[in-house]
Each structure stands twice: as structure tokens, then as C-alpha cells.
């Protein structure tokens, strides 16, 4: 594992289409950008922030979220997320994450990821099937 620099940022964006609406994903009844989809966009931005510091065979997995979704986004608009590394403790990386649409901030919070060896992680996870 390489060193992760504080302040490193990652970004991700998406189009708010039918597949990302609360009424489609089951997180509500209205045709607005779903909170779980905003969270996924924030996690994607965090993955982008750390991808260049991962060594071959490594990946990161999400372990904690504390997110506020503060404004609704209608279908047809784009959403954009930024993740910034705020703390590194061993293999655990903490991010401040913020999401926006073209009218301003729609959500923000804290996200944590842990760096793991992908093959070992999957072996352990898939081992649950034998139990």
C-alpha cells in the first residue's frame, strides 16, 4: 500500500435518469434523485481519489457513511460529487464528500474506506457460501 496524501480529491458525475430516481430504486415514491444513488456517486468519487495510490491487487471497500441529502434533484439534471481525503489511519481512509447539481449543494458528509487485497477479500467473502 502506498501513502495516501491528505487533501487528495476525486470527482464523479452522472446524469439523473429514470434508473436513478427514488421511485425506481425503492427509496421513496417521488421522481427525484435517490439518496442511495447520491451515496453511490460519492463513493465513486472517493474511489477515484485513491485509485492512483493503490498497488496491484489492492482495492478499497466502503465501511462507513454519515451523509445528509439536503436538496432534491429532478430527472434530466446532472449530479456531481467531490471526495477529499481528510484522514488516513493505517489502511483506513476518511473522506469529506459533497454532491452538487447545477443549482448548488445537494448533500454532504463523511465516508470511510479500507484498503484490502482484492483476492483475499473475495476468498473470505465467498467462503461464507460453504457455511
ChimeraX commands (.cxc) that place a marker at each C-alpha (Angstrom):
marker #1 position 0.00,0.00,0.00 radius 0.5
marker #1 position 1.32,3.39,-0.97 radius 0.5
marker #1 position 0.90,6.52,1.12 radius 0.5
marker #1 position -2.37,8.43,0.75 radius 0.5
marker #1 position -1.96,12.20,0.78 radius 0.5
marker #1 position -4.33,14.37,2.79 radius 0.5
marker #1 position -6.24,16.74,0.53 radius 0.5
marker #1 position -6.27,14.34,-2.43 radius 0.5
marker #1 position -9.55,14.75,-4.32 radius 0.5
marker #1 position -11.62,12.61,-6.62 radius 0.5
marker #1 position -14.67,13.53,-8.66 radius 0.5
marker #1 position -17.54,11.70,-10.32 radius 0.5
marker #1 position -20.65,12.78,-12.19 radius 0.5
marker #1 position -23.82,11.23,-13.51 radius 0.5
marker #1 position -26.99,12.08,-15.35 radius 0.5
marker #1 position -30.10,11.83,-13.17 radius 0.5
marker #1 position -32.13,9.49,-15.36 radius 0.5
marker #1 position -35.05,7.14,-14.69 radius 0.5
marker #1 position -32.74,4.44,-13.26 radius 0.5
marker #1 position -31.50,6.80,-10.52 radius 0.5
marker #1 position -34.85,8.03,-9.20 radius 0.5
marker #1 position -36.19,7.31,-5.72 radius 0.5
marker #1 position -39.40,5.87,-7.15 radius 0.5
marker #1 position -37.37,3.47,-9.32 radius 0.5
marker #1 position -34.82,2.22,-6.78 radius 0.5
marker #1 position -37.38,1.88,-3.99 radius 0.5
marker #1 position -36.05,4.54,-1.62 radius 0.5
marker #1 position -39.15,6.73,-1.96 radius 0.5
marker #1 position -42.18,7.42,-4.10 radius 0.5
marker #1 position -41.14,10.60,-5.91 radius 0.5
marker #1 position -39.35,11.04,-9.26 radius 0.5
marker #1 position -36.27,12.74,-7.76 radius 0.5
marker #1 position -32.60,11.73,-7.46 radius 0.5
marker #1 position -32.47,8.88,-4.96 radius 0.5
marker #1 position -30.37,9.18,-1.83 radius 0.5
marker #1 position -28.76,5.74,-2.38 radius 0.5
marker #1 position -27.70,6.85,-5.86 radius 0.5
marker #1 position -26.19,10.07,-4.49 radius 0.5
marker #1 position -24.29,7.99,-1.93 radius 0.5
marker #1 position -23.03,5.71,-4.70 radius 0.5
marker #1 position -21.80,8.76,-6.61 radius 0.5
marker #1 position -19.97,9.99,-3.50 radius 0.5
marker #1 position -18.36,6.56,-3.07 radius 0.5
marker #1 position -17.34,6.60,-6.74 radius 0.5
marker #1 position -15.62,9.96,-6.19 radius 0.5
marker #1 position -13.79,8.50,-3.17 radius 0.5
marker #1 position -12.63,5.54,-5.27 radius 0.5
marker #1 position -11.27,7.95,-7.88 radius 0.5
marker #1 position -9.42,9.88,-5.15 radius 0.5
marker #1 position -7.44,6.82,-4.03 radius 0.5
marker #1 position -7.10,4.71,-7.18 radius 0.5
marker #1 position -3.66,6.02,-8.16 radius 0.5
marker #1 position -2.24,5.18,-4.72 radius 0.5
marker #1 position -3.42,1.56,-4.77 radius 0.5
marker #1 position -0.90,-1.12,-5.58 radius 0.5
marker #1 position -1.59,-4.01,-7.93 radius 0.5
marker #1 position -4.13,-6.36,-6.41 radius 0.5
marker #1 position -5.46,-3.77,-3.97 radius 0.5
marker #1 position -8.84,-2.10,-3.89 radius 0.5
marker #1 position -10.84,-0.16,-1.33 radius 0.5
marker #1 position -14.15,-1.08,0.26 radius 0.5
marker #1 position -16.63,1.27,1.90 radius 0.5
marker #1 position -17.06,0.79,5.64 radius 0.5
marker #1 position -18.85,3.88,6.99 radius 0.5
marker #1 position -21.15,6.67,5.85 radius 0.5
marker #1 position -22.66,9.67,7.58 radius 0.5
marker #1 position -24.47,11.56,4.84 radius 0.5
marker #1 position -27.07,14.32,4.66 radius 0.5
marker #1 position -29.19,14.64,1.50 radius 0.5
marker #1 position -30.28,18.28,1.70 radius 0.5
marker #1 position -31.85,19.17,-1.66 radius 0.5
marker #1 position -33.80,17.30,-4.33 radius 0.5
marker #1 position -32.60,16.98,-7.92 radius 0.5
marker #1 position -35.08,16.45,-10.77 radius 0.5
marker #1 position -34.65,13.97,-13.62 radius 0.5
marker #1 position -32.64,15.27,-16.55 radius 0.5
marker #1 position -30.16,17.23,-14.42 radius 0.5
marker #1 position -26.56,16.17,-13.80 radius 0.5
marker #1 position -25.19,15.41,-10.35 radius 0.5
marker #1 position -21.53,15.80,-9.42 radius 0.5
marker #1 position -19.64,14.58,-6.34 radius 0.5
marker #1 position -16.27,15.50,-4.85 radius 0.5
marker #1 position -14.44,13.40,-2.25 radius 0.5
marker #1 position -11.42,14.74,-0.35 radius 0.5
marker #1 position -9.10,12.67,1.83 radius 0.5
marker #1 position -9.23,14.17,5.34 radius 0.5
marker #1 position -7.60,11.44,7.44 radius 0.5
marker #1 position -5.52,8.32,6.98 radius 0.5
marker #1 position -5.10,5.75,9.73 radius 0.5
marker #1 position -3.24,2.68,8.53 radius 0.5
marker #1 position -5.42,1.14,5.81 radius 0.5
marker #1 position -8.47,3.27,6.71 radius 0.5
marker #1 position -9.09,6.44,4.70 radius 0.5
marker #1 position -11.64,9.09,5.69 radius 0.5
marker #1 position -13.20,11.46,3.17 radius 0.5
marker #1 position -15.32,14.59,3.24 radius 0.5
marker #1 position -17.81,14.10,0.43 radius 0.5
marker #1 position -20.07,16.69,-1.21 radius 0.5
marker #1 position -22.62,16.32,-4.00 radius 0.5
marker #1 position -23.98,19.08,-6.23 radius 0.5
marker #1 position -26.41,19.68,-9.03 radius 0.5
marker #1 position -26.31,22.79,-11.21 radius 0.5
marker #1 position -28.26,24.77,-8.61 radius 0.5
marker #1 position -25.87,24.06,-5.73 radius 0.5
marker #1 position -25.05,21.60,-2.96 radius 0.5
marker #1 position -27.45,18.67,-2.58 radius 0.5
marker #1 position -25.65,16.62,0.06 radius 0.5
marker #1 position -22.52,16.14,2.10 radius 0.5
marker #1 position -20.95,14.09,4.83 radius 0.5
marker #1 position -18.22,11.67,5.84 radius 0.5
marker #1 position -17.24,8.41,4.16 radius 0.5
marker #1 position -14.63,5.81,5.18 radius 0.5
marker #1 position -12.95,3.18,3.05 radius 0.5
marker #1 position -10.42,0.48,3.90 radius 0.5
marker #1 position -7.71,-0.73,1.53 radius 0.5
marker #1 position -7.83,-4.52,1.06 radius 0.5
marker #1 position -6.21,-7.19,-1.07 radius 0.5
marker #1 position -8.98,-7.91,-3.59 radius 0.5
marker #1 position -8.33,-11.65,-4.00 radius 0.5
marker #1 position -8.10,-12.33,-0.26 radius 0.5
marker #1 position -11.21,-10.23,0.42 radius 0.5
marker #1 position -13.25,-12.15,-2.17 radius 0.5
marker #1 position -11.98,-15.53,-0.91 radius 0.5
marker #1 position -13.13,-14.68,2.60 radius 0.5
marker #1 position -16.46,-13.32,1.38 radius 0.5
marker #1 position -17.19,-16.25,-0.92 radius 0.5
marker #1 position -16.19,-18.64,1.87 radius 0.5
marker #1 position -19.46,-17.74,3.56 radius 0.5
marker #1 position -21.26,-19.89,1.00 radius 0.5
marker #1 position -19.62,-23.03,2.45 radius 0.5
marker #1 position -21.02,-22.32,5.91 radius 0.5
marker link #1:1,2 radius 0.2
marker link #1:2,3 radius 0.2
marker link #1:3,4 radius 0.2
marker link #1:4,5 radius 0.2
marker link #1:5,6 radius 0.2
marker link #1:6,7 radius 0.2
marker link #1:7,8 radius 0.2
marker link #1:8,9 radius 0.2
marker link #1:9,10 radius 0.2
marker link #1:10,11 radius 0.2
marker link #1:11,12 radius 0.2
marker link #1:12,13 radius 0.2
marker link #1:13,14 radius 0.2
marker link #1:14,15 radius 0.2
marker link #1:15,16 radius 0.2
marker link #1:16,17 radius 0.2
marker link #1:17,18 radius 0.2
marker link #1:18,19 radius 0.2
marker link #1:19,20 radius 0.2
marker link #1:20,21 radius 0.2
marker link #1:21,22 radius 0.2
marker link #1:22,23 radius 0.2
marker link #1:23,24 radius 0.2
marker link #1:24,25 radius 0.2
marker link #1:25,26 radius 0.2
marker link #1:26,27 radius 0.2
marker link #1:27,28 radius 0.2
marker link #1:28,29 radius 0.2
marker link #1:29,30 radius 0.2
marker link #1:30,31 radius 0.2
marker link #1:31,32 radius 0.2
marker link #1:32,33 radius 0.2
marker link #1:33,34 radius 0.2
marker link #1:34,35 radius 0.2
marker link #1:35,36 radius 0.2
marker link #1:36,37 radius 0.2
marker link #1:37,38 radius 0.2
marker link #1:38,39 radius 0.2
marker link #1:39,40 radius 0.2
marker link #1:40,41 radius 0.2
marker link #1:41,42 radius 0.2
marker link #1:42,43 radius 0.2
marker link #1:43,44 radius 0.2
marker link #1:44,45 radius 0.2
marker link #1:45,46 radius 0.2
marker link #1:46,47 radius 0.2
marker link #1:47,48 radius 0.2
marker link #1:48,49 radius 0.2
marker link #1:49,50 radius 0.2
marker link #1:50,51 radius 0.2
marker link #1:51,52 radius 0.2
marker link #1:52,53 radius 0.2
marker link #1:53,54 radius 0.2
marker link #1:54,55 radius 0.2
marker link #1:55,56 radius 0.2
marker link #1:56,57 radius 0.2
marker link #1:57,58 radius 0.2
marker link #1:58,59 radius 0.2
marker link #1:59,60 radius 0.2
marker link #1:60,61 radius 0.2
marker link #1:61,62 radius 0.2
marker link #1:62,63 radius 0.2
marker link #1:63,64 radius 0.2
marker link #1:64,65 radius 0.2
marker link #1:65,66 radius 0.2
marker link #1:66,67 radius 0.2
marker link #1:67,68 radius 0.2
marker link #1:68,69 radius 0.2
marker link #1:69,70 radius 0.2
marker link #1:70,71 radius 0.2
marker link #1:71,72 radius 0.2
marker link #1:72,73 radius 0.2
marker link #1:73,74 radius 0.2
marker link #1:74,75 radius 0.2
marker link #1:75,76 radius 0.2
marker link #1:76,77 radius 0.2
marker link #1:77,78 radius 0.2
marker link #1:78,79 radius 0.2
marker link #1:79,80 radius 0.2
marker link #1:80,81 radius 0.2
marker link #1:81,82 radius 0.2
marker link #1:82,83 radius 0.2
marker link #1:83,84 radius 0.2
marker link #1:84,85 radius 0.2
marker link #1:85,86 radius 0.2
marker link #1:86,87 radius 0.2
marker link #1:87,88 radius 0.2
marker link #1:88,89 radius 0.2
marker link #1:89,90 radius 0.2
marker link #1:90,91 radius 0.2
marker link #1:91,92 radius 0.2
marker link #1:92,93 radius 0.2
marker link #1:93,94 radius 0.2
marker link #1:94,95 radius 0.2
marker link #1:95,96 radius 0.2
marker link #1:96,97 radius 0.2
marker link #1:97,98 radius 0.2
marker link #1:98,99 radius 0.2
marker link #1:99,100 radius 0.2
marker link #1:100,101 radius 0.2
marker link #1:101,102 radius 0.2
marker link #1:102,103 radius 0.2
marker link #1:103,104 radius 0.2
marker link #1:104,105 radius 0.2
marker link #1:105,106 radius 0.2
marker link #1:106,107 radius 0.2
marker link #1:107,108 radius 0.2
marker link #1:108,109 radius 0.2
marker link #1:109,110 radius 0.2
marker link #1:110,111 radius 0.2
marker link #1:111,112 radius 0.2
marker link #1:112,113 radius 0.2
marker link #1:113,114 radius 0.2
marker link #1:114,115 radius 0.2
marker link #1:115,116 radius 0.2
marker link #1:116,117 radius 0.2
marker link #1:117,118 radius 0.2
marker link #1:118,119 radius 0.2
marker link #1:119,120 radius 0.2
marker link #1:120,121 radius 0.2
marker link #1:121,122 radius 0.2
marker link #1:122,123 radius 0.2
marker link #1:123,124 radius 0.2
marker link #1:124,125 radius 0.2
marker link #1:125,126 radius 0.2
marker link #1:126,127 radius 0.2
marker link #1:127,128 radius 0.2
marker link #1:128,129 radius 0.2
marker link #1:129,130 radius 0.2
marker link #1:130,131 radius 0.2
view
